[in-house]
Amino acid sequence: METLIIMPYRDRLNRWLVVRSLPNMQRIIVARCRNRSDADGYLHILRRLIPDGTFIVVFDGDTDSSEV
């Protein structure tokens, strides 16, 4: 039997993340955005403000679905 987990609408809105990479494989989520374009714009500004920082844009595709 397969179980469908329905994600609330609010959780589906901000699926793009801007993440800062830190030493020792640590990461900090800097921003959550509704679309890729907004995340890329935020990334561009961060790179200008903090040129030594390492930032990436990722899609949060984790839906926590499981089969029962």
C-alpha positions in Angstrom: 0.0 0.0 0.0 1.4 3.4 -1.0 0.8 6.4 1.1 0.8 9.9 -0.4 2.0 12.7 1.8 0.4 16.0 0.9 2.6 18.9 1.5 0.9 22.1 2.7 0.8 24.9 0.2 2.9 27.2 2.5 5.7 24.6 2.4 5.7 24.4 -1.4 6.2 28.1 -1.8 9.9 28.6 -0.9 11.7 25.7 -2.5 14.9 27.4 -3.7 17.6 27.9 -1.1 20.7 30.1 -1.0 23.3 28.2 1.0 26.6 29.4 2.4 29.4 26.8 2.6 31.6 26.9 5.7 34.7 25.0 6.7 34.4 21.4 8.0 31.5 20.6 5.6 29.1 22.9 7.5 26.3 24.8 5.7 24.0 27.7 6.6 20.7 28.4 4.8 20.9 32.1 4.1 17.6 32.6 2.2 14.6 30.7 0.9 13.1 31.9 -2.3 9.9 31.1 -4.3 11.6 30.8 -7.7 15.1 30.3 -9.2 15.3 33.8 -10.5 14.9 35.3 -7.1 17.5 33.0 -5.6 20.0 33.8 -8.3 19.4 37.5 -7.7 20.0 37.1 -4.0 23.1 35.1 -4.7 24.4 37.8 -7.0 24.0 40.4 -4.3 25.6 38.2 -1.6 28.6 37.6 -3.9 29.1 41.4 -4.3 28.7 42.1 -0.6 30.8 39.1 0.7 33.3 38.3 -2.1 35.2 35.8 0.0 32.1 33.7 0.9 31.1 30.6 -1.0 27.4 30.5 -1.8 25.3 28.2 -3.9 21.6 27.9 -5.0 19.9 24.6 -4.5 16.4 23.2 -4.9 14.8 21.8 -1.8 13.3 18.7 -3.2 12.9 16.8 0.0 9.3 15.8 0.4 9.7 13.3 3.2 7.6 10.8 1.4 7.6 7.3 2.6 5.9 4.0 1.7 4.0 2.0 4.2 
